[in-house]
Amino acid sequence: MIPVLVATTDEDLLKCRRAVQALRPKLSDEAYDEAIRSTLADNRQMIFVEEGKEAGSPEAAAVAVFETGYNLFRGKYIYIDDLSTLPEYRGKGYAGTLLDWILDYAQREGYDEVHLDSGVSEARTDAHRLYLNKRFQVTSLHFVLKS
């Protein structure tokens, strides 16, 4: 079983940087530290897995960032903001491991629902397959208006 780690230290956050940037390529090295600290300060957690944990990996192979909250529509919920695996580690089950950890956490802590949004493009096909295999359902369209 692949151990899932909770990012709590500066070293952990740095280990996760490249995996986050694989999903968020506009996030520069210079902006990463402030951006990730602001994100985590807003009721979010970051979890990750390492390739070859026994060897003390210098970076995360995959990472997830999720928030917890309550609202009238969802009740007590978890929303997965980011789920990313470095390209060289894709297909090894790391994203599935992170999703399983979040789903177990949600059940243990009494969350009513787990949500995520995913972009729609050919590049996202494998991610969508994973979400459907984990029994997520497509329940809405997400609309945005940028100012």
C-alpha positions as CSV (number, residue, x, y, z in Angstrom):
1,M,0.0,0.0,0.0
2,I,1.3,3.4,-0.9
3,P,1.5,5.8,2.1
4,V,-0.4,9.0,1.8
5,L,1.3,11.9,3.5
6,V,-0.2,15.2,4.7
7,A,1.8,18.2,3.7
8,T,2.6,20.1,6.9
9,T,6.1,21.3,6.7
10,D,8.0,23.7,4.4
11,E,9.9,20.7,3.1
12,D,6.6,18.9,2.2
13,L,5.3,22.0,0.4
14,L,8.4,22.2,-1.7
15,K,8.3,18.5,-2.5
16,C,4.8,19.1,-3.9
17,R,5.6,22.1,-6.1
18,R,6.4,20.4,-9.4
19,A,3.3,18.1,-9.1
20,V,1.1,21.2,-8.5
21,Q,2.7,23.0,-11.4
22,A,2.0,20.0,-13.7
23,L,-1.7,20.9,-13.3
24,R,-1.2,24.7,-12.8
25,P,1.6,25.6,-15.2
26,K,1.1,29.3,-14.8
27,L,2.1,29.0,-11.2
28,S,5.8,30.1,-11.3
29,D,8.4,28.9,-8.8
30,E,8.6,32.5,-7.5
31,A,4.8,32.7,-6.8
32,Y,4.4,29.1,-5.5
33,D,5.2,29.6,-1.9
34,E,2.9,32.5,-1.3
35,A,0.1,31.0,-3.4
36,I,0.2,27.6,-1.7
37,R,0.3,29.2,1.8
38,S,-2.7,31.4,0.9
39,T,-4.6,28.4,-0.4
40,L,-3.9,26.2,2.6
41,A,-4.8,29.1,5.0
42,D,-8.3,29.0,3.5
43,N,-9.5,25.8,5.1
44,R,-7.6,23.5,2.7
45,Q,-5.3,20.5,3.1
46,M,-2.6,19.1,0.8
47,I,-1.8,15.4,0.6
48,F,0.7,13.6,-1.5
49,V,2.5,10.4,-2.3
50,E,6.1,9.8,-3.0
51,E,7.7,7.4,-5.5
52,G,10.1,5.2,-3.6
53,K,9.2,6.6,-0.1
54,E,11.8,4.3,1.5
55,A,14.5,6.2,-0.4
56,G,13.3,9.6,0.9
57,S,12.1,11.0,-2.4
58,P,13.0,14.6,-3.0
59,E,9.5,15.3,-4.6
60,A,5.9,14.2,-4.6
61,A,4.8,11.9,-7.4
62,A,1.2,13.1,-7.0
63,V,-0.6,15.7,-5.0
64,A,-4.2,16.6,-4.0
65,V,-5.5,19.8,-2.5
66,F,-9.0,19.8,-1.0
67,E,-11.2,22.1,1.1
68,T,-13.8,21.3,3.6
69,G,-16.9,23.3,4.4
70,Y,-20.6,23.5,4.8
71,N,-23.2,25.2,2.7
72,L,-27.0,24.9,2.2
73,F,-26.7,23.1,-1.1
74,R,-24.1,20.5,-0.3
75,G,-24.3,20.2,3.5
76,K,-21.0,19.1,5.0
77,Y,-18.7,18.7,2.0
78,I,-15.2,18.2,0.6
79,Y,-14.2,19.9,-2.6
80,I,-11.1,18.7,-4.4
81,D,-9.4,21.7,-5.9
82,D,-6.4,20.0,-7.4
83,L,-5.4,16.4,-8.2
84,S,-2.2,16.1,-10.1
85,T,0.4,13.4,-11.0
86,L,3.7,14.2,-12.5
87,P,3.8,12.9,-16.1
88,E,6.5,10.4,-15.5
89,Y,4.5,8.8,-12.7
90,R,1.1,8.6,-14.4
91,G,-0.6,5.2,-14.7
92,K,0.8,3.9,-11.5
93,G,-2.4,4.4,-9.4
94,Y,-1.2,7.4,-7.4
95,A,-4.2,9.7,-8.2
96,G,-6.5,6.8,-7.3
97,T,-4.7,6.3,-4.0
98,L,-5.1,10.0,-3.2
99,L,-8.8,9.9,-4.1
100,D,-9.3,6.8,-2.0
101,W,-7.7,8.6,1.0
102,I,-10.0,11.6,0.6
103,L,-13.1,9.3,0.2
104,D,-12.1,7.4,3.4
105,Y,-11.5,10.7,5.2
106,A,-14.9,12.0,4.1
107,Q,-16.6,8.9,5.4
108,R,-14.7,8.8,8.7
109,E,-15.3,12.5,9.4
110,G,-19.0,12.5,8.4
111,Y,-18.9,14.5,5.2
112,D,-22.1,14.3,3.1
113,E,-20.5,14.8,-0.3
114,V,-17.2,15.0,-2.2
115,H,-17.1,17.3,-5.2
116,L,-14.6,18.1,-7.9
117,D,-14.6,19.9,-11.3
118,S,-12.5,18.8,-14.2
119,G,-11.7,20.6,-17.4
120,V,-13.1,19.1,-20.6
121,S,-10.5,18.2,-23.2
122,E,-9.0,15.1,-24.8
123,A,-6.0,15.5,-22.3
124,R,-8.4,14.9,-19.4
125,T,-9.9,11.6,-20.6
126,D,-7.8,9.5,-18.3
127,A,-8.7,11.7,-15.3
128,H,-12.4,11.5,-16.2
129,R,-12.2,7.7,-16.5
130,L,-10.7,7.6,-12.9
131,Y,-13.5,9.8,-11.5
132,L,-16.1,7.6,-13.1
133,N,-14.4,4.4,-11.8
134,K,-14.4,5.9,-8.3
135,R,-18.2,6.3,-8.7
136,F,-18.3,10.1,-9.1
137,Q,-21.3,11.3,-11.2
138,V,-21.5,14.1,-13.7
139,T,-24.3,16.2,-12.0
140,S,-24.0,19.7,-13.4
141,L,-22.3,22.2,-15.7
142,H,-19.9,24.7,-14.1
143,F,-20.2,28.3,-15.3
144,V,-17.8,31.1,-14.8
145,L,-17.7,34.8,-15.7
146,K,-14.2,36.3,-15.5
147,S,-13.9,40.0,-14.8
